């Protein structure tokens, strides 16, 4: 015989798995879009140059975005 605790554990695993899969898909699509835009820019300018300052700004922006996402829940 199963108990309510087993159902609760299954439900917890299910929603966690769904969130992980959705997050992975969103991350993959976002990364693909960013790569596409970088390729388009490189084709137009014949080179892709990102300065260290731009890299730091991008990194800070990514961490800021991730921090905001974690504060949603």
N, C-alpha and C positions, 0 to 999 in steps of 0.2 A: 504494500500500500504506500502511496506517495503522500508526502506532507505538503502543506502550503509553503514551507521554506524551500522545497525543491522547485516549485513553480516560480517563486520569487527569484531564485538564483537563475533559472532559465530565462526569465523575462529580463533580468539585469544583463545577462550575457548577450541577449538578442539586441537590445537597444544599443549596447556598447559596440557590438560588431557592426551594426548599421551605421553608427556615427563614424567609425573608423573607415568603413568602405566609402561612405559619402565624402569624407574629408580627403581620402586618397584620390578619389576621382576629381574632386574640385582642384586639388593641388596639381594633379597631372595636367588637367586642362589649362590651368593658369600658367604652368611652366611651359607648356607647348605654345600658348599664345605669346608669352614673353620671348621665347626663342624665335618665333616667327617674326615678331616685330624687330628684334635685333638683326635678323638676317635681312629683312627688308631695308633697314637703315644701312647696313654694311653694303648692300648692293647699290644703293644710291650714292654713297660716299666712297665706294671702292675700298674702304677699310673700316675696321671696327676698333675704335679707341675709347677706352673708358679710363679716365684719370683716377688716381688713388682717392682723390676727394669725392668723386662721383661714386666710387665703390663704397666708401664709408657712408655716404648719404643713403645709398641704396640699402646697405645693411641695417642702418638705424631705422629706416622706414619699414623694413620687413619685420624687425623685432617689435617696433611700435604697433604694427598691424597685428602681430601674434599676441601681444599683450592685450590689445583691445578685444580680440576674439576670446581670450581666456576670461575676461571680465564679463562676458555676456551671461554666463551661467551662474 
